[in-house]
Amino acid sequence: MPATEHTLIDSPYGPLTLVATDGTLSALYMTDHRHQPPPETFGERVAPDAPAFVPAVRQLDGYFAGELREFDLPLHMDGTPFQRSVWAGLTRIPYGETRSYGELAEELGRPTAVRAVGLANGRNPISIIVPCHRVIGADGSLTGYGGGIDRKRRLLEFERGEEAALF
């Protein structure tokens, strides 16, 4: 059975729970995050300076300070091959830009899989770092987000330079 541990950090978007599996970041959840597994599955709570979390905390600090635009972290992401392909596609959406679910499906070579792309996007376990907030509706509307529409809007505004980070 894999070893899990977690930590909590503050952010401009509320507390974040980071989870590591066998020493590698495997989840980042916001308060009231949809599709979050039960907290008892997160393992022991450790300090943010625990070895498994130092790189992620450092990079998140840089992101919230407006100094980091692309994360470079090893990730442990459990999911189906299709989900993992969608999550990999999310990491290719540049900072400050958005894609519609249809555009992402096209980029993945699965143009008829728009709904499946949306479902996989919604199951992304590593918010912010794997930027599912950058996916919007075909009409430009802000559609579902595990951390809530308000956080999605604020993250997009922050990346476009419209909202200063509070960190």
C-alpha positions in Angstrom: 0.0 0.0 0.0 1.4 3.4 -0.9 2.5 5.7 1.9 0.5 9.0 1.9 1.0 12.2 3.9 -0.4 15.7 3.7 0.1 19.2 4.7 -1.9 22.5 4.7 -0.7 25.8 3.4 -2.2 29.2 3.1 -2.8 30.8 -0.3 -4.6 33.9 -1.6 -7.4 31.5 -2.5 -7.8 30.0 0.9 -6.2 27.0 2.6 -4.7 24.3 0.3 -4.3 20.7 1.2 -1.3 19.0 -0.5 -1.1 15.3 -0.5 2.0 13.2 -1.4 2.0 9.5 -2.3 5.3 7.8 -1.8 7.0 11.2 -1.5 5.6 12.6 -4.7 2.8 15.2 -5.0 -0.5 13.5 -5.8 -3.2 16.0 -4.9 -3.9 19.7 -4.2 -7.3 20.5 -2.9 -9.0 23.7 -2.0 -11.6 24.2 0.8 -14.9 22.6 -0.2 -13.3 21.0 -3.2 -15.6 19.0 -5.3 -14.6 15.3 -5.9 -12.2 15.4 -2.9 -11.7 12.0 -1.3 -12.3 11.6 2.4 -9.6 13.4 4.4 -8.7 10.2 6.2 -7.2 8.9 3.0 -4.6 11.8 3.0 -2.4 10.1 5.6 -0.5 11.7 8.4 -0.4 15.5 8.6 3.1 16.9 8.4 4.7 20.3 8.2 4.9 22.2 4.9 8.7 21.9 5.1 8.5 18.0 4.9 10.7 16.8 2.1 7.8 15.7 -0.1 6.3 19.2 -0.1 9.2 21.6 -0.2 9.4 21.9 -4.0 5.6 22.3 -4.4 5.4 24.9 -1.7 8.3 26.8 -3.1 6.8 26.8 -6.6 3.3 27.7 -5.3 4.8 30.6 -3.4 6.5 31.8 -6.7 3.2 31.4 -8.6 1.2 33.4 -6.1 3.9 36.1 -6.1 3.5 36.4 -9.8 7.1 35.1 -10.4 6.4 31.6 -11.7 4.3 30.8 -14.7 5.1 27.1 -15.3 5.4 24.4 -12.7 8.1 21.9 -12.9 7.3 19.1 -10.4 7.2 15.4 -10.4 3.5 14.3 -10.0 1.9 11.1 -9.0 -1.5 11.2 -10.8 -3.8 8.1 -10.5 -6.3 7.9 -13.2 -7.3 6.2 -16.4 -5.1 6.6 -19.4 -7.6 9.0 -20.9 -7.8 11.1 -17.7 -4.0 11.2 -17.6 -3.9 12.4 -21.3 -6.4 15.2 -20.5 -4.4 16.2 -17.4 -1.2 16.3 -19.5 -3.1 18.4 -22.0 -4.0 20.9 -19.3 -0.3 21.4 -18.5 0.2 22.6 -22.1 -2.3 25.5 -21.8 0.0 28.5 -21.3 -0.2 30.8 -18.3 -2.9 33.5 -18.8 -4.6 31.6 -21.6 -7.7 29.5 -21.8 -9.1 26.7 -23.9 -12.6 25.5 -24.3 -13.4 21.9 -23.6 -13.9 21.4 -27.4 -10.5 22.9 -28.2 -8.8 20.7 -25.6 -10.6 17.6 -27.1 -9.3 18.7 -30.6 -5.8 19.2 -29.3 -5.9 15.6 -27.8 -7.0 14.2 -31.1 -10.4 13.3 -29.7 -12.8 16.0 -31.2 -15.9 14.0 -30.3 -14.9 13.5 -26.7 -15.8 16.9 -25.4 -18.0 15.6 -22.6 -15.4 13.0 -21.5 -12.7 15.8 -21.5 -15.0 17.8 -19.2 -15.4 14.9 -16.9 -11.7 14.1 -16.8 -10.9 17.8 -16.2 -13.3 17.9 -13.3 -11.5 14.9 -11.7 -8.1 16.5 -11.9 -6.5 15.8 -8.5 -3.8 18.5 -8.6 -5.5 21.9 -9.0 -3.6 25.0 -9.9 -0.4 23.1 -10.7 -2.3 21.1 -13.3 -4.3 24.1 -14.5 -7.9 22.9 -15.0 -9.0 26.4 -14.2 -7.8 27.4 -17.7 -10.6 25.4 -19.3 -13.8 27.3 -20.1 -17.1 26.8 -22.0 -17.3 27.2 -25.8 -19.0 30.5 -25.4 -16.3 31.8 -23.0 -18.4 31.2 -19.9 -16.8 30.0 -16.7 -18.1 26.5 -16.2 -17.6 24.1 -13.3 -14.5 24.1 -11.2 -13.7 21.8 -8.3 -12.6 24.8 -6.2 -15.7 26.8 -7.1 -16.4 29.3 -9.9 -15.3 32.3 -7.8 -11.8 30.8 -7.3 -11.7 29.9 -11.0 -12.5 33.5 -12.0 -10.0 34.9 -9.5 -7.2 32.6 -10.8 -7.9 33.5 -14.4 -7.9 37.2 -13.5 -4.7 36.8 -11.5 -3.0 35.1 -14.5 -4.2 37.9 -16.8 -2.8 40.5 -14.4 -6.2 41.7 -13.4 -6.0 40.7 -9.7 -3.0 41.1 -7.5 -2.1 38.0 -5.4 -2.6 38.5 -1.7 0.2 36.3 -0.7 
